[in-house]
Amino acid sequence: MNQSIQFPDREEWDVQRCAICFPALVNGFQVNCAIAGETVASRFGGDEVKQWLEAFRLHRWDLEEEVQDLILNEQEDDQGWYWLS
C-alpha cells in the first residue's frame, strides 16, 4: 500500500447518498470515498445496510486498493469524491 494514502476505519452508511462513505488520508489531507449500496449488493450480496457494511468490512483491503488507484489516477467526481463502481 502507498504510505501516503491511509484509510481510517470510519465507514458509515449515508442515507442521502445511499452509500457507504469512508475517509482516506492523502498526504495528511482527508478525502471522501464511497461505494453505493447497490454496488455492494451486486458485488457481495445482501439486501440491507447491515449486510452491506459487513461485506465492506470483510473486503476492506481489496476495496481500499481500488480506491487507492482512483486517488492516484485523480478520478474524483465534480464534488471531489472517489466512488467505487
N, C-alpha and C positions, 0 to 999 in steps of 0.2 A: 504494500500500500504506500502511496505517496505520503511522506511525512508532513507535507504542508497542507494536507486535507485530512481533517479528523471529523468523526461522526459521534457526537454525544448520544447516549441512549435516552432521547427525549421525544420519541414519536408519540403522536396523538391523532385521534380522529377529528377532522374538521368537518362539521356538519354542513357549512356553507359550500365548501368545495367538494364534498362527498369523497374525501380522500384522506389517506394517512399522510400527515405532514411531519417532517423531521428536519432538524437543522444540520448543516455542515459548517465546519470552521475552515475557511480557506485563507491561509497565511494570517490567521488570527481574526479574520472578519467573518461574521455569520452570514450565510446564505440560506435560502429556503428551498427545500426539496419536497417532492410529493409523488405519491402514486395513487391513482384513482381506485376506489373500492372495486369497481367493475373490472379493472385491470388485475387487481389481486385475485379476485374471484376467478377470472378466466385463466390465470397462470397457476393458481394453487388450490382452487376450490373454495368452498364455504359460501354461505349466503347471509351472513350477518357480520356486523362490525367486530364483535369479539373474535370470531374465527379469522377475520382478515388481519387483525392485529397480531394474533398468534402466528399466522403464516408469515407475516412480515418479520416478526422476531426470529422465527425459525430460519428464514432465508436472508437474514440481515446482511451477512458478509457478501453474498452474491449481489444483492440489490445495491449495497454501498459501492461495490466495484463498478456497477453500471452507471451510477450517479457520478462517480469519480470521472468516468470517461466523458460524461456530458459536461462536467465542470471544466475539465482540461481542454475540451473542444469548444468551450464557450457557447453551449447550446441552451441558453436560458430563454424563457419566453419574454414578451414585452414588459412584464412586471418584474422580471429578474428571477423568476422561479425556475427550478430544474425539475422537469416532470418525467417520470419513467413511463414508458408506454408498453 
